Amino acid sequence: MSFDEVFQHIISFMKQEPNANYRLIVGTDSQVYQKHTVFVTGIVIFREGKGAWGCIMPVKIKRKYDNLHEKISMETSLTEQVAFLFNDERKNQLIDIVLPYLYRGSSFAMEGHIDVGLGKKSLSRFLAGEMMARIQSIGLEPVVKPESFVASGYANRFTKHPEKYI
């Protein structure tokens, strides 16, 4: 489906219940195979306590990403690219859906989920600050493991059997 179709699904989902709390989340995960690497970016509109709708954008690159920094940086770049599709006009359209209900507690936020952890045992912890700064610089709230479920859970699920999606 095209990005315009994805965006229309998000609008339709939010209009079903405009007086809710929404989080538009973008996150990417990857899986390295013998001769290629599969990256999957998830786009999820999450209605807190009341469901979600999501889709994926898979990309197959014909080389192994053996370097952890390079791989996490590519995941972050793909998240940024998809986030950029939500330009100011589109963001304003989504905000306008919940705006009349703000006094009743509705909200809208955008998050970038990053597949890195901050724990002492996490191999990616030394990359977290850099990737969080990148996500924050484009206007998204950066979220890392274990809360980064769109990258580490949703997108991750689709990297395991890429032949179904690519």
Secondary structure by P-SEA (a helix, b strand, c coil): ccaaaaaaaaaaaaaccccbbbbbccbbbbbbcccbbbbbbbbbbccccccccccbbbbbbccccccaaaaaaaaaaaaaaaaaaccaaaaaaaaaacccccccccbbbbbbbbccccccccccccaaaaaaaaaaaacccccccccccccccaaaaaaacccccc
